[in-house]
Amino acid sequence: MKTYHQQKIIFFSLRKNYAAAFINGRNCVLVTDLNETDKNYDFFVKPALSQLQVDKISLIDLKRDTIQGNFILKNNQIVFADYKILIINDALNYKKLEGNGDFSSLWISGNTKFKLATLSASIKYKNVLIDATNKDYKIEIFKKVVKNNHLAAYVLKKNKAYLVQLTQ
């Protein structure tokens, strides 16, 4: 019964890739640059999803707008249940984000050249997730900017996975 009502997000810790599982019951939208034949998928992602008894997995790329059930990926934003994510990647290189927004997390990916310090003050977020597609020196720069704003940064490279529990 618990499996059918589970809603959670898992940001996987990988070496050079990204993967985030948006789980609703036994269904999962897996946002990743891996494919099902990749060894990292077999070793890191598949066992976690099996343990949670997920039996339907849809693999999608971070750069492709998708709507599936209560999962929406559009215009560098993800909405899943009440959790909102702003994706900072190479699509935003050399651009300035204006406007208002209230996000649960920022997801920094793809070794972006976006200057986090230029992010509009009217765009609010609670934490920053930095995935393993970023180079180490870039990760350090992002961590400094986040720390200067008195927020939490979580690096998904060589650390444990990051879990967002949406239901108990």
DSSP file with accessible surface (Angstrom, degrees, kcal/mol):
  #  RESIDUE AA STRUCTURE BP1 BP2  ACC     N-H-->O    O-->H-N    N-H-->O    O-->H-N    TCO  KAPPA ALPHA  PHI   PSI    X-CA   Y-CA   Z-CA
    1    1 A M     >        0   0  167      0, 0.0     4,-1.0     0, 0.0     3,-0.1   0.000 360.0 360.0 360.0 -40.1    0.0    0.0    0.0
    2    2 A K  H  >  +     0   0  169      1,-0.2     4,-0.6     2,-0.2     3,-0.5   0.875 360.0  56.4 -61.8 -37.3    2.9    2.3    0.9
    3    3 A T  H >4 S+     0   0   24      1,-0.2     3,-0.9     2,-0.2    -1,-0.2   0.899 103.1  53.3 -63.1 -40.7    4.4    1.8   -2.6
    4    4 A Y  H 34 S+     0   0  144      1,-0.2    -1,-0.2    21,-0.1    -2,-0.2   0.754 114.3  42.3 -68.4 -23.3    1.3    2.9   -4.4
    5    5 A H  H 3< S+     0   0  119     -4,-1.0    -1,-0.2    -3,-0.5    -2,-0.2   0.393  85.2 122.1-104.1   2.3    1.2    6.2   -2.5
    6    6 A Q    <<  +     0   0   16     -3,-0.9    19,-3.5    -4,-0.6     2,-0.4  -0.408  32.8 178.0 -70.6 139.5    4.9    7.1   -2.5
    7    7 A Q  E     +A   24   0A  36     17,-0.2   159,-2.0   160,-0.2   160,-1.3  -0.932  21.8 135.9-139.1 116.7    5.9   10.4   -4.1
    8    8 A K  E     -AB  23 165A  26     15,-1.8    15,-3.0    -2,-0.4     2,-0.4  -0.978  41.9-135.7-156.0 163.7    9.6   11.2   -4.0
    9    9 A I  E     -AB  22 164A   0    155,-2.4   155,-3.1    -2,-0.3     2,-0.5  -0.995  15.4-165.9-125.9 131.7   12.4   12.6   -6.0
   10   10 A I  E     -AB  21 163A  16     11,-2.2    11,-2.8    -2,-0.4     2,-0.7  -0.979   5.6-162.7-119.5 119.7   15.9   11.1   -6.1
   11   11 A F  E     -AB  20 162A   1    151,-3.0   151,-2.6    -2,-0.5     9,-0.2  -0.911  26.0-139.5 -97.0 113.2   18.8   13.0   -7.5
   12   12 A F        -     0   0   13      7,-2.6     2,-0.7    -2,-0.7     7,-0.4  -0.444   4.5-127.5 -80.0 146.2   21.5   10.4   -8.1
   13   13 A S        +     0   0   22     -2,-0.1     2,-0.3     5,-0.1   144,-0.2  -0.831  42.6 163.0 -91.5 113.0   25.1   10.8   -7.4
   14   14 A L        -     0   0    4    142,-0.8   144,-0.3    -2,-0.7   145,-0.1  -0.815  43.3-122.6-126.8 169.1   27.0    9.9  -10.5
   15   15 A R  S    S-     0   0  182     -2,-0.3    -1,-0.1   142,-0.1   142,-0.0   0.897  98.6  -9.0 -82.4 -43.8   30.6   10.6  -11.8
   16   16 A K  S    S+     0   0  164    117,-0.1     2,-0.2   119,-0.0    -1,-0.1   0.328 121.3  64.7-137.1   5.7   30.0   12.4  -15.1
   17   17 A N        -     0   0   32      2,-0.0   115,-0.7   116,-0.0     2,-0.3  -0.623  66.8-125.5-122.7-179.6   26.2   12.1  -15.8
   18   18 A Y        +     0   0   15     -2,-0.2    15,-1.4   114,-0.1    16,-0.5  -0.967  24.8 167.4-129.9 149.7   22.9   13.2  -14.3
   19   19 A A  E     + C   0  32A   2     -7,-0.4    -7,-2.6    -2,-0.3     2,-0.4  -0.897   5.4 177.3-159.3 131.1   19.9   11.3  -13.3
   20   20 A A  E     -AC  11  31A   0     11,-2.1    11,-2.8    -2,-0.3     2,-0.5  -0.987  16.1-151.5-137.2 126.2   16.8   12.3  -11.3
   21   21 A A  E     -AC  10  30A   0    -11,-2.8   -11,-2.2    -2,-0.4     2,-0.8  -0.874   2.6-162.9-102.1 123.2   13.9   10.0  -10.6
   22   22 A F  E     -AC   9  29A   2      7,-2.7     7,-2.2    -2,-0.5     2,-0.5  -0.910  20.8-164.9-105.2 103.0   10.5   11.5  -10.1
   23   23 A I  E     +AC   8  28A   0    -15,-3.0   -15,-1.8    -2,-0.8     2,-0.4  -0.802  21.7 172.4-104.4 128.1    8.5    8.7   -8.5
   24   24 A N  E >   -AC   7  27A  61      3,-2.7     3,-2.0    -2,-0.5     2,-0.3  -0.923  69.7 -53.2-131.3 102.8    4.7    8.5   -8.2
   25   25 A G  T 3  S-     0   0    5    -19,-3.5   -20,-0.1    -2,-0.4   -21,-0.1  -0.495 121.2 -20.9  67.0-122.3    3.6    5.2   -6.9
   26   26 A R  T 3  S+     0   0   69     -2,-0.3    29,-2.0   -22,-0.2    30,-1.9   0.283 122.9  90.9-102.1  10.1    5.1    2.5   -9.1
   27   27 A N  E <   -Cd  24  56A  79     -3,-2.0    -3,-2.7    27,-0.2     2,-0.4  -0.815  54.0-172.7-106.6 149.5    5.7    4.9  -12.0
   28   28 A C  E     -Cd  23  57A   4     28,-2.4    30,-2.6    -2,-0.3     2,-0.6  -0.997  21.5-155.8-145.4 134.0    8.8    6.9  -12.6
   29   29 A V  E     -Cd  22  58A  12     -7,-2.2    -7,-2.7    -2,-0.4     2,-0.7  -0.962  22.6-160.3-102.7 117.2    9.9    9.7  -14.9
   30   30 A L  E     -Cd  21  59A   0     28,-3.0    30,-2.6    -2,-0.6     2,-0.7  -0.899   4.9-160.9-105.3 110.3   13.7    9.4  -15.1
   31   31 A V  E     +Cd  20  60A   0    -11,-2.8   -11,-2.1    -2,-0.7     2,-0.3  -0.829  39.7 130.7 -90.4 113.8   15.4   12.6  -16.3
   32   32 A T  E     -C   19   0A   6     28,-2.6   -13,-0.2    -2,-0.7    30,-0.1  -0.991  64.8-135.9-160.1 160.0   18.9   11.4  -17.4
   33   33 A D  S    S+     0   0   63    -15,-1.4     2,-0.2    -2,-0.3   -14,-0.1   0.280  84.0  93.5-101.9   7.5   21.5   11.4  -20.0
   34   34 A L        -     0   0    9    -16,-0.5     2,-0.3     4,-0.0    -2,-0.1  -0.529  64.9-145.4 -89.4 163.0   22.1    7.7  -19.4
   35   35 A N    >   -     0   0   84     -2,-0.2     3,-1.8    24,-0.0     6,-0.3  -0.811  32.4 -98.9-122.4 171.2   20.4    4.9  -21.4
   36   36 A E  T 3  S+     0   0  118     -2,-0.3    10,-0.0     1,-0.3    -2,-0.0   0.660 121.0  54.0 -65.9 -15.7   19.2    1.5  -20.2
   37   37 A T  T 3  S+     0   0  122      4,-0.1    -1,-0.3     5,-0.0     2,-0.2   0.506  83.0 110.6 -95.2  -4.2   22.3   -0.2  -21.5
   38   38 A D    <>  -     0   0   47     -3,-1.8     4,-2.0     1,-0.1     3,-0.3  -0.470  69.6-135.9 -72.3 138.1   24.7    2.1  -19.7
   39   39 A K  H  > S+     0   0  175      1,-0.2     4,-2.4     2,-0.2     5,-0.2   0.856 105.5  57.1 -63.4 -35.5   26.7    0.5  -16.8
   40   40 A N  H  >>S+     0   0   45      2,-0.2     4,-2.5     1,-0.2     5,-1.0   0.872 106.0  50.8 -63.5 -35.2   26.0    3.5  -14.6
   41   41 A Y  I  >>S+     0   0    9     -6,-0.3     5,-2.9    -3,-0.3     4,-0.6   0.948 113.2  45.2 -64.4 -47.7   22.3    3.0  -15.1
   42   42 A D  I  <5S+     0   0   77     -4,-2.0    -2,-0.2     3,-0.2    -1,-0.2   0.858 121.1  38.5 -63.3 -36.7   22.6   -0.7  -14.1
   43   43 A F  I  <5S+     0   0  151     -4,-2.4    -2,-0.2    -5,-0.2    -1,-0.2   0.868 131.1  17.3 -87.1 -39.5   24.8    0.0  -11.1
   44   44 A F  I  X5S+     0   0   73     -4,-2.5     4,-0.6    -5,-0.2    -3,-0.2   0.852 129.0  31.3-103.0 -45.3   23.4    3.1   -9.6
   45   45 A V  I  X<S+     0   0    0     -5,-1.0     4,-2.1    -4,-0.6     3,-0.3   0.951 110.9  54.3 -87.3 -52.9   19.9    3.8  -10.8
   46   46 A K  H  ><S+     0   0  103     -5,-2.9     4,-2.5     1,-0.2     5,-0.2   0.885 106.9  50.8 -56.0 -45.4   18.2    0.5  -11.6
   47   47 A P  H  > S+     0   0   67      0, 0.0     4,-2.4     0, 0.0    -1,-0.2   0.906 110.3  50.4 -62.1 -38.2   18.8   -1.1   -8.1
   48   48 A A  H  X S+     0   0   24     -4,-0.6     4,-1.4    -3,-0.3    -2,-0.2   0.921 112.8  45.5 -65.2 -42.8   17.3    2.0   -6.3
   49   49 A L  H  <>S+     0   0    2     -4,-2.1     5,-2.5     1,-0.2    -1,-0.2   0.883 112.1  52.0 -69.3 -35.4   14.2    2.0   -8.5
   50   50 A S  H ><5S+     0   0   76     -4,-2.5     3,-1.7    -5,-0.2    -2,-0.2   0.911 106.3  54.0 -64.9 -41.5   13.8   -1.8   -8.0
   51   51 A Q  H 3<5S+     0   0  161     -4,-2.4    -1,-0.2     1,-0.3    -2,-0.2   0.853 107.8  50.2 -62.6 -32.4   14.0   -1.4   -4.3
   52   52 A L  T 3<5S-     0   0   34     -4,-1.4    -1,-0.3    -5,-0.2    -2,-0.2   0.347 116.2-118.7 -86.5   5.4   11.2    1.1   -4.4
   53   53 A Q  T < 5 +     0   0   99     -3,-1.7     2,-0.5     1,-0.2    -3,-0.2   0.794  53.5 164.4  61.4  34.4    9.2   -1.4   -6.5
   54   54 A V      < +     0   0   14     -5,-2.5    -1,-0.2     1,-0.1   -27,-0.2  -0.685   9.8 169.5 -79.8 127.0    9.0    1.0   -9.5
   55   55 A D        +     0   0  106    -29,-2.0     2,-0.5    -2,-0.5   -28,-0.2   0.524  59.4  60.1-118.8  -9.0    7.9   -1.0  -12.5
   56   56 A K  E     +d   27   0A 123    -30,-1.9   -28,-2.4     2,-0.0     2,-0.5  -0.953  63.0 176.6-123.5 114.3    7.2    1.6  -15.2
   57   57 A I  E     -d   28   0A  49     -2,-0.5     2,-0.6   -30,-0.2   -28,-0.2  -0.968  13.8-166.2-122.0 126.3   10.1    3.9  -16.1
   58   58 A S  E     -d   29   0A  28    -30,-2.6   -28,-3.0    -2,-0.5     2,-0.5  -0.957  13.7-151.2-109.9 117.0   10.1    6.6  -18.7
   59   59 A L  E     +d   30   0A  52     -2,-0.6     2,-0.3   -30,-0.2   -28,-0.2  -0.771  23.0 169.3 -88.7 128.4   13.5    7.9  -19.7
   60   60 A I  E     -d   31   0A   6    -30,-2.6   -28,-2.6    -2,-0.5     2,-0.3  -0.960  31.6-116.8-135.9 157.5   13.6   11.5  -20.8
   61   61 A D    >   -     0   0   62     -2,-0.3     3,-1.6   -30,-0.2   -28,-0.1  -0.663  22.6-124.6 -91.7 148.3   16.4   14.0  -21.6
   62   62 A L  T 3  S+     0   0    8     -2,-0.3    14,-0.2     1,-0.3    -1,-0.1   0.749 109.0  55.5 -62.6 -24.0   16.7   17.2  -19.6
   63   63 A K  T 3  S+     0   0  131      2,-0.1     2,-0.6    12,-0.1    -1,-0.3   0.396  90.7  84.3 -94.4   3.6   16.6   19.3  -22.7
   64   64 A R  S <  S-     0   0  142     -3,-1.6     2,-0.1    10,-0.0     9,-0.0  -0.926  79.4-126.4-113.5 118.1   13.3   17.9  -24.1
   65   65 A D        +     0   0   85     -2,-0.6     2,-0.3     7,-0.0     9,-0.2  -0.382  40.0 172.9 -60.5 133.5   10.0   19.5  -22.9
   66   66 A T  E     -E   73   0B  14      7,-2.0     7,-3.2    -2,-0.1     2,-0.4  -0.999  26.2-164.6-147.1 142.6    7.8   16.7  -21.5
   67   67 A I  E     +E   72   0B 115     -2,-0.3     2,-0.3     5,-0.2     5,-0.2  -0.992  19.8 160.5-128.9 122.0    4.4   16.3  -19.7
   68   68 A Q  E >   -E   71   0B  67      3,-2.7     3,-2.1    -2,-0.4     2,-0.1  -0.895  63.5 -56.4-142.1 110.9    3.6   13.0  -18.1
   69   69 A G  T 3  S-     0   0   80     -2,-0.3    -1,-0.1     1,-0.3     0, 0.0  -0.362 124.0 -11.0  58.9-124.0    0.9   12.8  -15.4
   70   70 A N  T 3  S+     0   0   56     -2,-0.1    11,-1.1    -3,-0.1     2,-0.5   0.176 118.4  96.8 -94.9  20.6    1.9   15.2  -12.6
   71   71 A F  E <   +EF  68  80B   0     -3,-2.1    -3,-2.7     9,-0.2     2,-0.4  -0.940  49.0 178.0-110.6 125.3    5.4   15.7  -14.1
   72   72 A I  E     +EF  67  79B  68      7,-2.3     7,-2.5    -2,-0.5     2,-0.5  -0.993  10.4 180.0-129.7 125.6    6.0   18.8  -16.2
   73   73 A L  E     +EF  66  78B   1     -7,-3.2    -7,-2.0    -2,-0.4     2,-0.3  -0.978  27.3 141.1-120.9 112.1    9.3   19.7  -17.8
   74   74 A K  E >   - F   0  77B 110      3,-2.7     3,-0.9    -2,-0.5    -2,-0.0  -0.967  61.0  -1.7-155.8 136.5    9.0   22.9  -19.8
   75   75 A N  T 3  S-     0   0  108     -2,-0.3     3,-0.1     1,-0.3    12,-0.1   0.895 128.4 -51.5  51.6  48.6   11.2   26.0  -20.4
   76   76 A N  T 3  S+     0   0   35      1,-0.2    11,-3.3   -14,-0.2     2,-0.4   0.770 118.2 109.1  62.1  28.7   14.0   24.9  -18.1
   77   77 A Q  E <   -FG  74  86B  80     -3,-0.9    -3,-2.7     9,-0.2     2,-0.4  -0.992  50.5-160.3-134.6 143.4   11.5   24.3  -15.3
   78   78 A I  E     -FG  73  85B   1      7,-2.6     7,-2.9    -2,-0.4     2,-0.5  -0.985   4.6-172.6-120.9 134.2   10.3   21.1  -13.7
   79   79 A V  E     +FG  72  84B  45     -7,-2.5    -7,-2.3    -2,-0.4     2,-0.4  -0.996  10.4 168.0-123.9 124.0    7.1   20.9  -11.6
   80   80 A F  E >   -FG  71  83B   3      3,-2.5     3,-2.6    -2,-0.5    -9,-0.2  -0.960  68.7 -45.8-137.6 115.5    6.4   17.6   -9.8
   81   81 A A  T 3  S-     0   0   33    -11,-1.1    85,-0.0    -2,-0.4   -74,-0.0  -0.440 123.2 -29.1  55.4-123.1    3.6   17.6   -7.3
   82   82 A D  T 3  S+     0   0  151     -2,-0.2     2,-0.5    -3,-0.1    -1,-0.3   0.294 116.1 105.9-101.7   8.0    4.3   20.8   -5.3
   83   83 A Y  E <   -G   80   0B  25     -3,-2.6    -3,-2.5    20,-0.1     2,-0.4  -0.809  51.4-167.4 -95.3 124.2    8.1   20.7   -5.9
   84   84 A K  E     -G   79   0B  96     -2,-0.5    20,-2.1    -5,-0.2    21,-1.7  -0.935   3.2-170.5-117.4 134.2    9.4   23.2   -8.4
   85   85 A I  E     -Gh  78 105B   0     -7,-2.9    -7,-2.6    -2,-0.4     2,-0.5  -0.974  13.4-152.9-126.2 132.9   12.9   23.2  -10.0
   86   86 A L  E     -Gh  77 106B  10     19,-2.1    21,-2.8    -2,-0.4     2,-0.6  -0.926  20.0-143.8-101.2 124.1   14.6   25.8  -12.1
   87   87 A I  E     - h   0 107B   1    -11,-3.3     2,-0.7    -2,-0.5    21,-0.2  -0.805  11.1-165.7 -94.2 121.3   17.2   24.2  -14.4
   88   88 A I  E     + h   0 108B   0     19,-3.1    21,-2.8    -2,-0.6    24,-0.3  -0.921  35.3 132.6-105.1 104.9   20.3   26.2  -15.0
   89   89 A N  S >  S-     0   0    4     -2,-0.7     3,-2.4    19,-0.2    21,-0.2  -0.724  73.2 -66.3-139.1-167.8   22.1   24.6  -17.9
   90   90 A D  G >  S+     0   0   61      1,-0.3     3,-1.4    -2,-0.2    20,-0.1   0.684 119.3  74.1 -64.9 -15.1   23.8   25.5  -21.2
   91   91 A A  G 3  S+     0   0   44      1,-0.3    -1,-0.3     3,-0.0    -3,-0.0   0.742  99.7  47.2 -66.1 -19.3   20.5   26.7  -22.7
   92   92 A L  G X  S+     0   0   17     -3,-2.4     3,-2.2     3,-0.1    -1,-0.3   0.295  80.1 143.2-104.1   8.2   20.9   29.7  -20.4
   93   93 A N  T <  S-     0   0   36     -3,-1.4    21,-0.1     1,-0.3     3,-0.1  -0.244  79.6  -3.6 -52.2 131.7   24.5   30.5  -21.3
   94   94 A Y  T 3  S+     0   0  181      1,-0.2    -1,-0.3    19,-0.2     2,-0.3   0.649 108.0 122.9  60.0  18.8   25.2   34.3  -21.4
   95   95 A K    <   -     0   0  127     -3,-2.2     2,-0.5     2,-0.0    20,-0.3  -0.719  56.3-136.1-106.8 161.0   21.5   35.0  -20.7
   96   96 A K        -     0   0  141     -2,-0.3     2,-0.6    -3,-0.1    23,-0.1  -0.971  14.2-141.6-117.5 127.6   19.9   37.0  -17.9
   97   97 A L        +     0   0   35     -2,-0.5    23,-0.9    21,-0.1     2,-0.3  -0.804  25.5 176.8 -91.2 125.4   16.8   35.7  -16.1
   98   98 A E        +     0   0  127     -2,-0.6     2,-0.2    21,-0.1    21,-0.0  -0.760  33.5  51.0-117.7 168.3   14.3   38.3  -15.2
   99   99 A G  S    S-     0   0   37     -2,-0.3     2,-0.3     2,-0.0    23,-0.2  -0.488  83.7 -56.4 102.2-173.9   10.9   38.0  -13.6
  100  100 A N        +     0   0  144     -2,-0.2     2,-0.3    23,-0.1    23,-0.2  -0.760  51.6 157.3-106.9 154.6    9.5   36.4  -10.5
  101  101 A G  E     - i   0 123B  18     21,-1.7    23,-3.3    -2,-0.3     2,-0.5  -0.902  27.7-153.4-172.8 145.7    9.7   32.8   -9.5
  102  102 A D  E     + i   0 124B 104     -2,-0.3     2,-0.3    21,-0.2    23,-0.2  -0.954  27.9 175.0-128.6 108.8    9.5   30.7   -6.3
  103  103 A F  E     - i   0 125B  15     21,-2.9    23,-0.7    -2,-0.5   -18,-0.2  -0.866  37.0-145.6-118.6 149.8   11.4   27.4   -6.6
  104  104 A S  E    S+     0   0B  17    -20,-2.1    23,-0.8    -2,-0.3    22,-0.6   0.882  87.5   1.5 -73.4 -40.8   12.2   24.6   -4.2
  105  105 A S  E     -hi  85 127B   0    -21,-1.7   -19,-2.1    21,-0.2     2,-0.4  -0.985  57.1-136.4-145.9 155.1   15.5   24.0   -5.9
  106  106 A L  E     -hi  86 128B   0     21,-1.9    23,-3.3    -2,-0.3     2,-0.6  -0.936  22.1-154.6-104.0 137.5   17.9   25.2   -8.6
  107  107 A W  E     -hi  87 129B   2    -21,-2.8   -19,-3.1    -2,-0.4     2,-0.6  -0.954   5.9-160.5-115.8 112.5   19.5   22.3  -10.6
  108  108 A I  E     +hi  88 130B   0     21,-3.1    23,-2.2    -2,-0.6     2,-0.3  -0.837  25.5 156.6 -97.7 123.8   22.8   23.3  -12.1
  109  109 A S    >   +     0   0    3    -21,-2.8     3,-0.6    -2,-0.6   -19,-0.2  -0.940  38.1  34.4-144.0 158.8   23.8   21.1  -15.0
  110  110 A G  T 3  S-     0   0   31     -2,-0.3    24,-0.2     1,-0.2    -1,-0.1   0.719 108.9 -78.2  73.5  23.6   25.9   20.8  -18.1
  111  111 A N  T 3  S-     0   0   31      1,-0.1    -1,-0.2    -3,-0.1   -22,-0.1   0.896  71.3-161.1  54.9  43.4   28.9   22.9  -17.1
  112  112 A T    <   -     0   0    0     -3,-0.6   -22,-0.1   -24,-0.3    -1,-0.1  -0.128  26.7-145.8 -59.6 151.4   26.8   26.0  -17.8
  113  113 A K        +     0   0   88    -24,-0.1   -19,-0.2    -3,-0.1    -1,-0.1   0.287  58.6 128.9 -97.7   6.7   28.4   29.4  -18.3
  114  114 A F        -     0   0    4    -21,-0.1     2,-0.9   -25,-0.1   -21,-0.1  -0.403  62.5-128.0 -63.4 135.2   25.4   31.1  -16.6
  115  115 A K    >   -     0   0  139    -20,-0.3     3,-1.7     1,-0.2     4,-0.2  -0.778  16.4-163.8 -90.5 106.0   26.5   33.5  -13.9
  116  116 A L  G >  S+     0   0    7     -2,-0.9     3,-1.7     1,-0.3    -1,-0.2   0.826  86.6  65.0 -59.8 -31.6   24.5   32.5  -10.8
  117  117 A A  G 3  S+     0   0   79      1,-0.3    -1,-0.3    -3,-0.1    -2,-0.0   0.740  95.8  58.6 -65.5 -20.7   25.3   35.8   -9.2
  118  118 A T  G <  S+     0   0   63     -3,-1.7    -1,-0.3     2,-0.1    -2,-0.2   0.457  75.4 124.9 -89.0   0.9   23.3   37.6  -11.9
  119  119 A L  S <  S-     0   0   19     -3,-1.7   -21,-0.1    -4,-0.2   -23,-0.0  -0.393  73.8-101.5 -63.2 130.5   20.1   35.7  -11.0
  120  120 A S    >   -     0   0   22    -23,-0.9     3,-1.8     1,-0.1    -1,-0.1  -0.215  19.4-131.0 -55.2 139.0   17.3   38.2  -10.3
  121  121 A A  T 3  S+     0   0   83      1,-0.3    -1,-0.1    -3,-0.1    -2,-0.1   0.709 105.9  66.8 -65.6 -19.1   16.6   38.7   -6.6
  122  122 A S  T 3  S+     0   0   38    -23,-0.2   -21,-1.7     2,-0.1     2,-0.8   0.526  82.2  85.3 -82.0  -3.4   12.9   38.2   -7.4
  123  123 A I  E <  S-i  101   0B  14     -3,-1.8     2,-0.3   -23,-0.2   -21,-0.2  -0.879  70.9-165.3 -97.4 110.0   13.7   34.5   -8.3
  124  124 A K  E     +i  102   0B 120    -23,-3.3   -21,-2.9    -2,-0.8     2,-0.3  -0.733  14.7 167.0 -99.8 145.7   13.6   32.7   -4.9
  125  125 A Y  E     -i  103   0B  28     -2,-0.3   -21,-0.2   -23,-0.2   -20,-0.1  -0.986  30.8-146.2-154.4 154.1   14.9   29.2   -4.2
  126  126 A K  E    S-     0   0B 135    -23,-0.7    26,-0.8   -22,-0.6     2,-0.3   0.787  77.5  -3.4 -94.3 -33.7   15.6   27.2   -1.1
  127  127 A N  E     -ij 105 152B  21    -23,-0.8   -21,-1.9    24,-0.1     2,-0.4  -0.962  60.3-124.6-153.1 171.5   18.6   25.1   -2.2
  128  128 A V  E     -ij 106 153B   0     24,-2.2    26,-3.2    -2,-0.3     2,-0.5  -0.985  12.4-159.7-127.0 130.6   20.9   24.4   -5.1
  129  129 A L  E     -ij 107 154B   0    -23,-3.3   -21,-3.1    -2,-0.4     2,-0.6  -0.954   7.5-165.8-109.3 124.0   21.7   21.0   -6.6
  130  130 A I  E     -ij 108 155B   0     24,-2.8    26,-3.3    -2,-0.5    27,-0.3  -0.944  12.6-152.5-113.6 113.8   24.9   20.8   -8.6
  131  131 A D    >   -     0   0    2    -23,-2.2     3,-1.3    -2,-0.6    26,-0.2  -0.251  28.1-101.3 -87.0 176.0   25.2   17.6  -10.7
  132  132 A A  T 3  S+     0   0    4   -115,-0.7  -114,-0.1     1,-0.3    -1,-0.1   0.457 106.4  81.6 -78.9  -0.3   28.2   15.7  -11.9
  133  133 A T  T 3  S+     0   0   32    -25,-0.2     2,-0.3  -116,-0.1    -1,-0.3   0.545  78.9  87.8 -80.1  -3.7   28.1   17.1  -15.5
  134  134 A N  S <  S-     0   0    2     -3,-1.3     2,-0.1   -26,-0.2   -24,-0.0  -0.732  86.1-114.0 -93.5 143.2   29.9   20.2  -14.1
  135  135 A K     >  -     0   0  117     -2,-0.3     4,-2.2     1,-0.1     3,-0.4  -0.375  29.5-110.7 -72.2 153.8   33.7   20.5  -13.9
  136  136 A D  H  > S+     0   0   88      1,-0.2     4,-2.0     2,-0.2     5,-0.2   0.875 117.0  51.5 -56.6 -41.7   35.2   20.6  -10.4
  137  137 A Y  H  > S+     0   0  139      1,-0.2     4,-1.7     2,-0.2    -1,-0.2   0.885 110.5  49.6 -67.2 -33.5   36.4   24.2  -10.7
  138  138 A K  H  > S+     0   0   29     -3,-0.4     4,-2.7     2,-0.2    -1,-0.2   0.895 106.8  55.6 -68.4 -39.4   32.8   25.3  -11.7
  139  139 A I  H  X S+     0   0    5     -4,-2.2     4,-2.6     1,-0.2    -2,-0.2   0.923 106.6  50.7 -58.6 -43.4   31.4   23.4   -8.8
  140  140 A E  H  X S+     0   0   96     -4,-2.0     4,-2.0     2,-0.2    -1,-0.2   0.902 110.0  49.8 -63.3 -40.0   33.6   25.4   -6.4
  141  141 A I  H  X S+     0   0   90     -4,-1.7     4,-2.1     2,-0.2    -2,-0.2   0.943 112.2  47.3 -63.7 -46.7   32.5   28.7   -8.0
  142  142 A F  H  X S+     0   0    6     -4,-2.7     4,-2.4     1,-0.2     5,-0.2   0.907 110.0  53.5 -61.8 -41.8   28.8   27.7   -7.7
  143  143 A K  H  X S+     0   0   81     -4,-2.6     4,-2.6    -5,-0.2    -1,-0.2   0.903 108.1  50.5 -61.5 -40.3   29.3   26.7   -4.1
  144  144 A K  H  X S+     0   0  144     -4,-2.0     4,-2.5     2,-0.2    -1,-0.2   0.924 110.6  48.3 -63.6 -45.8   30.8   30.0   -3.2
  145  145 A V  H  X S+     0   0   26     -4,-2.1     4,-1.0     2,-0.2    -2,-0.2   0.928 113.7  47.2 -60.9 -43.8   28.0   32.0   -4.8
  146  146 A V  H ><>S+     0   0    1     -4,-2.4     5,-1.8     1,-0.2     3,-0.7   0.928 111.6  50.4 -65.1 -43.2   25.4   29.9   -3.0
  147  147 A K  H ><5S+     0   0  161     -4,-2.6     3,-2.0     1,-0.3    -1,-0.2   0.899 105.9  56.2 -63.0 -39.2   27.2   30.2    0.3
  148  148 A N  H 3<5S+     0   0  119     -4,-2.5    -1,-0.3     1,-0.3    -2,-0.2   0.765 105.9  51.7 -63.3 -25.5   27.4   34.0   -0.1
  149  149 A N  T <<5S-     0   0   82     -4,-1.0    -1,-0.3    -3,-0.7    -2,-0.2   0.255 116.7-117.8 -92.5   8.4   23.6   34.0   -0.4
  150  150 A H  T < 5S+     0   0  173     -3,-2.0     2,-0.3     1,-0.2    -3,-0.2   0.860  72.3 125.7  58.7  41.0   23.3   32.0    2.8
  151  151 A L      < -     0   0   59     -5,-1.8     2,-0.4   -24,-0.0    -1,-0.2  -0.765  63.5 -98.8-120.7 172.5   21.7   29.0    1.1
  152  152 A A  E     -j  127   0B  61    -26,-0.8   -24,-2.2    -2,-0.3     2,-0.4  -0.751  28.8-165.0 -96.5 135.3   22.5   25.3    1.0
  153  153 A A  E     -j  128   0B  38     -2,-0.4     2,-0.5   -26,-0.2   -24,-0.2  -0.967   1.9-162.9-115.5 135.8   24.3   23.7   -2.0
  154  154 A Y  E     -j  129   0B  67    -26,-3.2   -24,-2.8    -2,-0.4     2,-0.5  -0.978   7.3-152.2-121.1 120.7   24.3   20.0   -2.5
  155  155 A V  E     -j  130   0B  18     -2,-0.5   -24,-0.2   -26,-0.2   -26,-0.1  -0.806   3.8-162.4 -93.8 124.9   26.9   18.5   -4.9
  156  156 A L        +     0   0    4    -26,-3.3  -142,-0.8    -2,-0.5     2,-0.6   0.269  62.6  98.9 -90.2  10.8   25.9   15.3   -6.5
  157  157 A K  S    S-     0   0   35    -27,-0.3  -142,-0.1     1,-0.2     3,-0.1  -0.891 103.5 -12.8-102.7 120.5   29.4   14.3   -7.5
  158  158 A K  S    S+     0   0  159     -2,-0.6     2,-0.3  -144,-0.3    -1,-0.2   0.777 117.3  97.7  62.4  26.8   31.1   11.8   -5.2
  159  159 A N  S    S-     0   0   80     -3,-0.2    -1,-0.2  -145,-0.1     3,-0.1  -0.829  83.2 -77.6-129.7 176.0   28.4   12.3   -2.5
  160  160 A K        -     0   0  172     -2,-0.3    -1,-0.1     1,-0.1    -3,-0.0  -0.310  58.7 -88.2 -70.5 160.2   25.2   10.4   -1.5
  161  161 A A        -     0   0   49   -148,-0.1     2,-0.6     1,-0.1  -149,-0.2  -0.240  40.1-120.8 -62.9 156.8   22.1   10.8   -3.6
  162  162 A Y  E     -B   11   0A  54   -151,-2.6  -151,-3.0    -3,-0.1     2,-0.5  -0.914  28.1-160.9-106.8 123.5   19.7   13.6   -2.6
  163  163 A L  E     -B   10   0A  91     -2,-0.6     2,-0.6  -153,-0.2  -153,-0.2  -0.890  12.3-167.0-111.2 132.1   16.2   12.5   -1.6
  164  164 A V  E     -B    9   0A  16   -155,-3.1  -155,-2.4    -2,-0.5     2,-0.8  -0.970  12.2-157.5-114.7 112.0   13.1   14.7   -1.6
  165  165 A Q  E     +B    8   0A  73     -2,-0.6  -157,-0.2  -157,-0.2     3,-0.1  -0.813  17.8 172.7 -93.4 109.8   10.3   12.9    0.3
  166  166 A L        +     0   0   52   -159,-2.0     2,-0.3    -2,-0.8  -158,-0.2   0.740  69.2  25.1 -91.6 -24.8    7.0   14.3   -0.8
  167  167 A T              0   0   42   -160,-1.3  -160,-0.2     0, 0.0    -1,-0.1  -0.946 360.0 360.0-133.1 158.5    4.8   11.8    1.0
  168  168 A Q              0   0  187     -2,-0.3  -163,-0.0  -162,-0.1    -2,-0.0  -0.688 360.0 360.0 -96.8 360.0    5.3    9.7    4.1
